[in-house]
Structure formats: structure tokens, C-alpha cells
């Protein structure tokens, strides 16, 4: 069992920055990959970035590459998403994700990011 709690969302102007945090608890050593996904109401949830727990290998969606950075601090059981140069199209609910050998997808409760003037 893994629990995920996101924080850090809010309102930011275009071009601004936000850092999202996801704290994992429970069977944290069973986690293979963690990531950030985002979802707009009425649309499917889409991946933004992922990172492996052990090796720190990262992958980004094209729209995030060069602007967003996913990182992890295993000592704090935390994954971060540093978002720079935010655009209005980044507005969404952002969800933390964790994948284990037994459960393909654990999800956090989500944190809202709104990019607007």
C-alpha cells in the first residue's frame, strides 16, 4: 500500500514558476517509477514527467521538456516537479503517480495549477 500527497499548486502568472511536491508513504520501497500527470475536466489524464526511484532516469512529455524538471529526494520520500516558464495551457489538476510491482498506478488527491494573468 502506497499513499501519495501532493502540494504546491496555486495561481501563477504566465512565465512564472511553481514547484509541486509529492510525499510518498507506506510501502515506499516497492515503488519502481513515480511521475506527474495532469488532467483537465472532460479530458483524459496525461503524463507530464516520470522518474525511476532507484536510478533517477527521467522522461518528459514534449511540452514539458526544457521547462519542467522532475526530481526526487529518496531520503524524504518526495518527488518534485519544478515548473518554469508556465503557460496558460499548463492549467490543470496535477496528480502524483507511483507504480509498484503489484499495483500499476497509485494516485494522489491532486493539486490545482492555474496559469493566468
C-alpha positions as CSV (number, residue, x, y, z in Angstrom):
1,X,0.0,0.0,0.0
2,X,1.3,3.4,-1.0
3,X,-0.2,6.8,-0.2
4,X,0.7,9.9,-2.1
5,X,0.1,13.5,-1.0
6,X,0.6,16.4,-3.4
7,X,1.1,20.0,-2.6
8,X,2.4,23.2,-4.1
9,X,-0.3,24.1,-6.6
10,X,-1.8,27.5,-6.9
11,X,-2.3,30.5,-9.1
12,X,0.7,31.9,-11.1
13,X,1.1,34.3,-13.9
14,X,2.3,33.2,-17.4
15,X,6.1,32.9,-17.3
16,X,6.1,32.2,-13.6
17,X,7.2,29.2,-11.7
18,X,5.8,26.7,-9.3
19,X,7.3,23.6,-7.6
20,X,5.0,20.7,-6.8
21,X,5.8,18.2,-4.1
22,X,4.6,14.6,-3.7
23,X,5.3,12.8,-0.4
24,X,5.0,9.0,-0.5
25,X,4.3,6.8,2.5
26,X,3.6,3.2,3.1
27,X,5.4,0.6,1.1
28,X,7.8,3.1,-0.5
29,X,10.5,0.6,-1.3
30,X,8.1,-1.2,-3.6
31,X,7.9,1.9,-5.8
32,X,9.5,1.5,-9.2
33,X,8.5,4.6,-11.0
34,X,6.9,7.9,-9.9
35,X,5.6,10.6,-12.1
36,X,3.4,13.7,-12.5
37,X,0.3,13.6,-14.6
38,X,-2.2,16.4,-15.4
39,X,-5.9,16.4,-16.2
40,X,-8.3,19.0,-17.5
41,X,-12.0,18.3,-16.8
42,X,-13.5,16.3,-19.6
43,X,-10.2,15.0,-20.8
44,X,-8.0,12.0,-20.1
45,X,-5.2,12.2,-17.6
46,X,-1.9,12.7,-19.4
47,X,1.7,12.1,-18.3
48,X,3.9,15.1,-17.8
49,X,7.1,13.5,-16.4
50,X,8.3,10.3,-14.8
51,X,11.4,9.3,-12.8
52,X,12.6,6.0,-11.6
53,X,13.1,5.7,-7.8
54,X,16.5,3.9,-7.9
55,X,18.3,5.2,-11.0
56,X,16.7,8.6,-11.3
57,X,16.0,8.1,-15.0
58,X,13.6,10.8,-16.3
59,X,11.2,11.1,-19.1
60,X,9.2,14.2,-20.2
61,X,6.4,14.9,-22.5
62,X,7.4,17.2,-25.3
63,X,5.6,20.2,-24.0
64,X,7.3,19.9,-20.6
65,X,10.9,19.3,-21.9
66,X,13.1,22.3,-21.3
67,X,10.6,23.9,-18.9
68,X,9.9,21.3,-16.3
69,X,12.2,19.3,-14.1
70,X,11.2,16.2,-12.2
71,X,13.5,15.2,-9.3
72,X,13.4,13.0,-6.3
73,X,14.8,13.0,-2.8
74,X,14.6,9.4,-1.6
75,X,15.6,10.4,1.9
76,X,12.5,12.4,2.2
77,X,10.3,10.0,0.1
78,X,9.5,13.0,-2.0
79,X,9.2,13.7,-5.7
80,X,9.2,17.2,-7.1
81,X,8.1,18.9,-10.3
82,X,9.8,22.2,-10.9
83,X,7.8,24.1,-13.4
84,X,9.3,27.2,-15.1
85,X,8.0,29.5,-17.8
86,X,4.5,28.4,-17.2
87,X,1.9,28.9,-19.9
88,X,-1.9,29.1,-19.7
89,X,-2.1,25.7,-21.4
90,X,-0.4,24.2,-18.3
91,X,-3.5,24.9,-16.3
92,X,-4.8,21.6,-15.0
93,X,-5.1,19.4,-11.9
94,X,-1.8,17.8,-11.4
95,X,-1.6,14.3,-9.9
96,X,1.3,12.3,-8.4
97,X,1.6,8.7,-9.6
98,X,3.5,5.7,-8.3
99,X,3.9,2.3,-9.9
100,X,4.8,-0.9,-8.0
101,X,5.2,-4.5,-8.9
102,X,1.7,-5.3,-7.7
103,X,-0.3,-2.2,-8.3
104,X,0.2,-0.4,-11.6
105,X,-1.0,3.0,-10.5
106,X,-1.3,4.7,-7.2
107,X,-2.6,8.3,-7.3
108,X,-2.6,11.3,-5.0
109,X,-5.5,13.6,-4.5
110,X,-4.3,16.1,-7.0
111,X,-3.3,19.8,-6.7
112,X,-4.6,22.5,-9.0
113,X,-2.3,24.7,-11.1
114,X,-3.8,27.7,-12.7
115,X,-1.7,29.9,-15.0
116,X,-3.5,33.2,-15.7
117,X,-2.9,36.9,-15.7
